[in-house]
Amino acid sequence: MHRDFQNGYDLFLSHYVHEEPNHLVWNILLYLVASYLLYLFLSKLGKPRLFNLIFAINCLILPFILSAIWIPLNKFIFTFAQRTYGFSGIVSAFIGSLVFAYILFLKRKLGIDSSYAYISSLMLVVSLFVIIYFKFLSLEIGILLVLFTFVVFGWAAYRTVRSVEEEAKLELIRYSGKPRLVNFLPFSLYLLIILFSINLFPAQLTQGKAMTNIAIHYFGFILGICFLFGLAQIYEG
């Protein structure tokens, strides 16, 4: 999709074409794994309707939103990119949705506060993004962003861990017989986000003959978390 696009359907279809076969294959594999795990988690939680809704949003609505975000960025900030296309933004959204599905799983098993887990997850993603691409920011802005996001993340993560229901934790320990694993579960959310972020936000922007659109990866990942959070609030309400 060119920043000076001429056809409205480019806003949608540009997210379903690729330049390199290797990029396409890798994205398809990630999509299949992420969407299957997302379906598995939501089905086990008795929320298959949420999967259907988030699947429709990520595949049919998200492309237009990502295009609406990317075009002005491409036109006024990332002006070096003449054209962009690829499935990465949608794949990133499914991975983001998987993160919040894991939060719902922790809420079911340990009773954690999903709102604090949601806030801490978003702040951790922003923090990691800023740290990875710190060199592209001015020193003052980079430091301020890192400090702000880490402070908010630390507060929300602390509230998330503290929200674990003791009775639910003890019940899970009795059932599994693995107290260390159960105690680690709330922290595993942040380890999962770190692992995803390392793969979605590569420090090396050039991959083969193509340049990675980190903005699309970032917004896709963030929006995937936000969309499922919103749907869960509506569905549970």
N, C-alpha and C positions, 0 to 999 in steps of 0.2 A: 504494500500500500504506500503510495507516494503521498508526501505531505500536502501536495496540491492535487488531491484526488479528483477525478472527473465523474466517476460513477458511484451512486449510492451503494450498490451491492458490494463494492470493494470494502466497505466498512465491516461486512460480515465474512465474505469469502476469503479475504486476505489472511484470515486466521486458520484456514484449512488448506493452504498450499505451502510447499517447501522448495528450496533451491537445491538442497543436497539430499540424496537418498539416505545417507547415514544419519542425518539430523532427523529425517522423517521416521526411520526405524526406531531410533532412540526415544523419540517422543511418543510413538505408539506403544512401546513397551512400558514406559512410565505411566502412560494413561491407563493401560490395562491393569497394571498392578495397583495403582492408586484407586481407580474406580472400583476394582474388586474388593480391596480392603475396606473402602468406604461403605460399599454395599454390605459387606460382612458385619462390620461394626454396627451399622444402623439396623440391620435385620436382627442381630442378636439383642439389640436394645429394644426391639419391638417397634421400630420406627421406619419401616420400609417406605412409608409415604414421604418421609423427609428425603430419602435417596431419590425418589422419582422427581421431586420438586427441585432439588439442588442439581440434578442431572440436566433437567430442562433449562434451568437458569444458566448454568455454566456453559452449556452448548449453544443455546439459542439467544440469550440476552447479553451475556458477558462480552461476546465479540464486539457488539456495538459500543458498550461502555469502554472497553479497552481502546477502541479506535478513537472515541471521543476524548480520551485522556492523552493518547499518543500523538494525534495530529498537531495540537498546539505545542506539545513538547518538542516534536520534530521540527516544527516551523520556526520556533523562537529560541530553543535551547540546544537540542541535539541536531543541529543543522547539517552535520557531516553525513547523516544517513539519508541517502537518496530514496531508498525504498525499503520497506520492511514487510515481512510476512512470515508465517509459521504458526504452529499449533502450541507453542510453548506457553503462551498466556493462559490458555484453557487448561493445559496439563498442570500448570502451577496452581490454578484455582482448585482443581480436584485434590491436589496435595494439601492446599490450605484447608479445604473442607475436611480432609482426613484428620488434620490436627484438631479441629473442633469436635469431630466425632470421637476422638480419643478423650477429649475433655468430658464429653457426655458419658463415656465409659467410666472414667474416674469418678464422675458424679454418682453414677449408679452403684459402683463398687465401694467407694469410700466416702461419699457424701460431700465432696469438695464443692465449694462455691464456684459455679461455672462463670459467673460475671468477673470475679477476680482472676480466674484462670484465663479468661478471654482477654482482659486488659493486659495481664502480664505477658501473654503470648504475643500480642501485637507489639508491645514495647520491646520485647526481645528481638523480634524480627527487624524492627526499625534500628535497634542498636547494632545488630550484626551487619545490617546493610551499610550503615554509616561507617563502621569499623573497616569493613572490607574495601569500601571505596573512599576512605578517608582522604586519600591523595588527590581526589578530584574536588575537594572542598577547601575553603580557606581555613587556616588553622583555628581561628576564633570560632567560626560557625561549627566546625567539626567537633571541637572540644565541648561547646555548649550543648550540641545535640547528644553527644555521648553521655555527658553528665546528666542531662534531663531525662533521657530515656532509661538510663540505668537506675536513677533514683525512683522513677515511677515503676519500673520493672521490679526492683527490689521490694518496694512496698507491696505491690500487688501479688508478687510471688510469695512473700511472707504471709499475707492474708490467705492465699490459696492453701498453703501447707497447713496453716493453723486451722483452716476450716474443716479439715479431715475429722469425721465423726469417729470417736474412739470406739464406740460399740461396733460400727461397721468394720473398722480396721481389725479389731479383735476377732470378729466373726470370719473375716477373710483369712486371717492368720490360722485360725482353727481349721478352716476348710483346706487351705493349701499346705500348711505345715512349713511355710517358708517366711518367717518374720522379716528377714532382711530384705527380701524381694518386695514384700508388701510395704515396708517402710520407704523403699526406694521409689515406689510407683508415682507419687506426686512429682518427684524430681525428674522422672523419666520423660515427662511432657516436655521439659525444656531441653533435654538431651535430644529428643526427637526433632525439635525445631532447629537446633543447631546443626544436626546432620542434614536435614532438608535444605537449610539455608546455604550450607557449604556447597551443595550440588546445584542449587538454583541460582546462586550469585557467585559465579566463578571470578576469581581475581584476574584471570587471563581472559580478556574480552574477545579476542579473536580465536575462533574455533574452526580450523581448516581454512576454507576460503571465505567463510562468513563471519560476521561480527555478531556476538550475542547481544540481544536487546534486553539488557538488564532491567530497564524500566517496566517492560511488559511482564517479565518474570516477577518482579517485585509487586506490582499492582495486582497481577493475577493471584499471587499467593495471599496477599492481604485481603482481597475481595472474596476469595474462597472461604477464608475464616469468617469474615463478616457476614456473608450471605447465609451460611449455615447457622451462625449464631442468631441472626434475625429470624430465620425460619423456625428454629427451635423455640424462640421466645413466643412466636405466634402460635405454633403448634401446641406447645405446652400450656399456653394461656387459654 
